[in-house]
Every structure is written in C-alpha cells, then in structure tokens.
C-alpha cells in the first residue's frame, strides 16, 4: 500500500459479499480492486448529479424557467 492510500473497513450484507466473491472468481480481480472501481463509479455519478442539480437551482434562482408552452411541447413529444 502506498502512502497515498487509506484503509477503509466496511460491513457488507451477506448476499452482497457473496456477489463480490463470485465477481472476484469470475474476473480474477481482487476485492479491493473491484470495490475501489465500484466506489469510483458511484462517487463520480453522485458528484455529477449534485453538480447538475446545483446548476439547475442556480438557473432557477436567476429566473431561467421553461415557459408553459415549452413544457407542453416537450410533454406532447415525450409524454403520454
């Protein structure tokens, strides 16, 4: 372990641990590698989503809303 790494201990539900074990066997990757990759993916997705929501809130604070007509047009195209 390099000095740029930290240890994290987690408790996994039995079913998830079994799934991880099967993935380790199927891929030949370590639990640590698979866990880090999963966390990277999750954190990246969450960061993107939070940034997108914050951008939307900033636009709303600036009064940048879709008009009722624009909303109806989108709903007519994609809605039911």
KOLNUVO-620416 format. One line per 10 residues: their letters; for each residue x, y, z of C-alpha. Coordinates in Angstrom, 1 decimal. Layout:
residues N
a = X:Y:Z ~ ... $
This chain:
residues 80
xxxxxxxxxx = 0.0:0.0:0.0 ~ 1.4:3.4:-0.9 ~ 1.3:6.4:1.4 ~ -1.4:7.9:-0.9 ~ -3.9:5.2:0.2 ~ -6.2:4.9:3.2 ~ -7.7:1.8:4.6 ~ -11.5:1.5:4.8 ~ -13.2:-1.3:6.6 ~ -16.9:-1.9:5.8 $
xxxxxxxxxx = -19.5:-4.4:6.8 ~ -21.3:-6.0:3.8 ~ -24.6:-7.7:3.8 ~ -24.0:-11.5:3.3 ~ -25.7:-11.5:-0.1 ~ -23.5:-8.6:-1.4 ~ -20.4:-10.3:0.0 ~ -21.3:-13.5:-1.9 ~ -21.9:-11.5:-5.1 ~ -18.5:-9.8:-4.7 $
xxxxxxxxxx = -16.8:-13.2:-4.1 ~ -18.4:-14.5:-7.3 ~ -17.2:-11.5:-9.2 ~ -13.7:-11.9:-7.9 ~ -13.7:-15.5:-9.1 ~ -15.1:-14.6:-12.5 ~ -12.8:-11.7:-13.2 ~ -9.6:-12.7:-11.4 ~ -9.6:-9.2:-9.8 ~ -9.1:-8.6:-6.1 $
xxxxxxxxxx = -11.9:-7.5:-3.8 ~ -10.0:-4.2:-3.2 ~ -9.8:-3.5:-6.9 ~ -13.5:-4.2:-7.6 ~ -14.6:-2.2:-4.5 ~ -12.4:0.8:-5.5 ~ -13.8:0.7:-9.0 ~ -17.4:0.5:-7.8 ~ -16.8:3.4:-5.4 ~ -15.2:5.5:-8.1 $
xxxxxxxxxx = -18.1:4.9:-10.4 ~ -20.7:5.7:-7.6 ~ -18.9:8.8:-6.4 ~ -18.4:10.1:-10.0 ~ -22.1:9.7:-10.7 ~ -23.2:11.3:-7.4 ~ -20.9:14.3:-8.0 ~ -22.2:14.8:-11.5 ~ -25.8:14.6:-10.3 ~ -25.2:17.0:-7.4 $
xxxxxxxxxx = -23.5:19.5:-9.8 ~ -26.4:19.2:-12.2 ~ -28.9:19.9:-9.5 ~ -26.9:22.8:-8.2 ~ -26.7:24.2:-11.8 ~ -30.5:23.9:-12.1 ~ -31.1:25.6:-8.8 ~ -28.8:28.5:-9.9 ~ -30.7:28.8:-13.1 ~ -34.0:28.8:-11.2 $
xxxxxxxxxx = -32.6:31.5:-8.8 ~ -31.8:33.6:-11.9 ~ -35.4:33.1:-13.2 ~ -34.4:30.9:-16.1 ~ -37.5:28.7:-16.4 ~ -39.1:27.0:-19.3 ~ -42.3:28.6:-20.4 ~ -45.6:26.8:-20.1 ~ -45.6:26.5:-23.9 ~ -42.2:24.9:-23.9 $
xxxxxxxxxx = -43.2:22.4:-21.2 ~ -46.4:21.5:-23.1 ~ -44.3:20.9:-26.3 ~ -41.9:18.6:-24.5 ~ -44.8:16.7:-22.8 ~ -46.6:16.4:-26.2 ~ -43.4:15.0:-27.8 ~ -42.4:12.6:-25.0 ~ -45.3:12.4:-22.6 ~ -48.3:10.0:-22.6 $
